[in-house]
Amino acid sequence: MCGKKFQSTLIQCLVCNLHFTGVIPCAIHLQRKAHQVRKLKKSPQLTSANEAKQQVPRPADEQSQLLYCELCDVKTTDLEPMLEHYRCGKHAKNLHLLGVVKKIFDPQVYQTRFRKLDEETKRRRNGIFRCHQCSLTFPTKRKYKIHLAGKRHLKKVKTVISENIIAKYPNDLKWISK
């Protein structure tokens, strides 16, 4: 090990008094029913607005936001179907009703998402495939799909999702450095 000492970090769940060595096991714990039950027993009422916001599911990252339309409650697994959804009449009607008439949503957000989807689709048609989580670019669709199924990519995605889950529970966790 060349004489270097690694500084290990533990994550402690203050609700359950458990320790974790990584973000993935900690995130799995935070989502389990046992943690939620213990948390409710310790504080039966939500004590802050931040804790109330924890109950609302949110997309994990920018890419998943591009694949979900809150207006129409439509979720897709790829860019092309979502682009088709944004072009359809149902979405335009909901955008006009909720964005322009009732002013619940900002239409600019969806115009920006549409532009990003369109740009990404054009890149893919030109033979440029991008993995946003890993910040890699691939020349062919075959190599891109191989990457998406690979261990490094899946580990990175799990880590990003876990970090986002952990960020929703700031009052439940304590970071300990050794």
N, C-alpha and C positions, 0 to 999 in steps of 0.2 A: 504493500500500500504506500510505499515511498515515504513513510513517516508522516503523512498528512492525516489529520484527524477530521473526520466528517462530523459536522454539527447536525445532530438529529433533532427533528422537531416533532413534538407530540401535539395532538389536538385533543383537548379534554371536553367532553360533554358535561356541562355543569348541571344539567337536569338529571341525567342518569348516572353521573360519576363514572364514566367510562373513558378510556384513553385510546386514541387511534394514531397509527403511524403514517397514514396517508389520507388524501382527500376523498378517494373513492370509497373506502370502507366507512368513513365518517358520513358521507352523503347518503350512503345506503342506510345507515343507522337513523339519520334524521328523517328519512321518509317512512320508516317502519312505524307500525301502529303502537308498539310498546313505548317509543319515545313520545309520541303524541299524547298517549294516555297519561304518562308521568308528567308531562308538561301541563296538562289540564288539571291534574291533581294538585300540583304546586301553585298554579295561578288559574283559578276557574274563569276569570275574566281576562279579556285581552287588555293589556295595560297600555299599549301605545298604538298609534296609527301605523307604525312600521310593522308591528306584529299582525295587524289586520291585513296589511298588504301582502304578507307572506302567504295568506290563504288563496290568493289569486294566482293561477298558473300563468307563466309568461314564457314566450319562446326563449330558447337557450342562447341563441346568437343571431347575428344579422342574417345568415343564410336561412335559418328556420323562420325568421320573420318574413322573408321573401316568399316562403312556401305556405304561408297562412294568411287568410283574409278575414279579419275580425268582423268586417261589415256583413259578410254573407255566411260566416262560419264555415268556410271551405278550406280544407287542408289538402295539399298535394305532396307527392314524393319527388317530383322533378320540376324543372323550370318551365318546360313547354306547356304542360297542362295549366299551370298557374297563369301563364301569359295568355292562354286561351280564355281562362276565366275572366281576367281583367278586360278582355276585349268583348265579352258577351254582354247582352242586354240586361241580365239580372244584376250584374255588378254595377253597371252604369246607373240603373234605376235606384239601387240601394245607396250608391255614392251621392246621387243627386238629393235623395230624400233625407238621408242622415247627415250629409256633409254640407249641403247648400241650404236646404229648407230648415232643418232642425238644428244645424250647427253643432252636432254631437262630435263628429269626426272632422279632421282637417283634410280636405281634398288634396292638398299639396303633398301629404305623406304618401298617398296612393299614386300620385303622378310620379313621385321620385322612385317609388318601388317599381312602377311600370318601366321607367327608364332603365333602372338597374337590371331588371329581368331581360329587357330587350337587348341591352349591351352584352350581357352574359350569354344569351342565346346566339347572338351574332358571333361572339368569340368561339363558341362551340362549333358553329357551322363552318368557321374558318379553320378549324382544327386546333384550337387552343382550349384546353380543358384545365380548369383551376380548382385546386382544393383550398378552400378558404381557411380551414382549421389548421392545416399544416403549412400553408403559404408556399405551395408547390404548383408548378405548371407542367402539363403533360402534352406531348405533341399528338397523341392518338387517344381515341375513346377507349380502346382496349387497355392501354397502360393506365389510364385514369381509373377504370373499373377495377383493375388488379390492385391499384393503390387503395381504393375504397374498401376492399375486402381484406387488406393487409393488417397485420398485428399492430404496427406502429400507428397507423391512422386510427384504428379502433380504440387503442389506448389513449391517444390524444383526444378523441371525441369524448370518451368516458371522463377524462380528466377535466375537460372544459365544462361538461355538463355538471360534474360534481362540484367544481368551483362555483358555478352559478347557484347550485342548490345551497351550498354552505354560506354563500353571501346573503341568503335570505334569512339566516338564523344567527345574526351577530350576537344576540344576548344569550344564546344557549351554549356558546363555545368559548374556550380559552386556549390560546396558542402558547405552548410551553417550549422553550429552547433549552437544550442541554449542552 
